[in-house]
Amino acid sequence: MKRWNKKARPLLAGTKYGNIIKVWCPYCKTHHMHGWENDASDSDASPRVAHCDRDSPFYDSGYYITIEPKAYR
C-alpha cells in the first residue's frame, strides 16, 4: 500500500467563525485565516493557497481546509 503521494496536499482542519475559518499551520506554528462560504457543508474540504512564507513546504502546493469535527458525547 502506498502511504505517501508527493503531489498530495495536506488537509488542515479548523474552527469556523461565521464566514471565516481559522486553521492551525503545523509549519508556521500559528493560525491562518481563510474565507469559508456559509452554504458549504461542515464536511466539505476546499483547496487554498498557503498563507505561509516561501520556506514552507505548503507555499507552492497549498493545502485543503475543512471544519474540525465536533466531539461526540
N, C-alpha and C positions, 0 to 999 in steps of 0.2 A: 504494500500500500504506500502510495506517495503521500508524505506528510507535509511537504512544503512546495509551494509554487512560487518561483521568483517573481512572477508577474502578478501575484495575488496582492490585493490591497487589504490592510488591516481594517477591522471593524471596531470603532470606538463607541461605547455606549455612554449616554449622558442623561442629564435631567432637563426636562422641558419646562420652560417658564414662558407661557403664552406662545408667541411665535418664535422663540429663541430656544436653542438647545446648547447646554454647556457640557462639553466633553473634556475628560482628563487626557492629556497627551503624555504618554509614557516617555517620550523622548525629551520634551521640553520641561517636564515635571511641573506643568502648570495647566490651567484650564484654557480652552479655546472656545469662543462663542460663534455660533452659526445660526443662520435663519432656519426656521422649520415651519412648513406650511401647516396651518391649522386643520386642514382637511386630511392630512396624512395620518395613517394608522400608526399606533404605537409600535406595531411590529414591522413597519417599513424600514428599509435601510436606504440611504441616499449618498451618492458619491459627493465628496467635497475636495476642494483644493486646500492643502495644508496651510495653516497659519504659522508654521514653524520657520526657523531661519534656514539658510541654504545648506547648512551642515546636516540637517535632519534627513534620515532615510525616507521620510514621508514627503519631502519637498518636491521631488519630481513626479512621484506616483499619486500623491494624495491618499485619501482614506475614505472609508464609508462611516457614516454615523447612524445611530439608531437610539431609541429611547431605552434607558435602563429598565429592565423588567422589575416590577414591584414584587417584594417578598410576599409569599402566600402564608397565611396563618393557619 
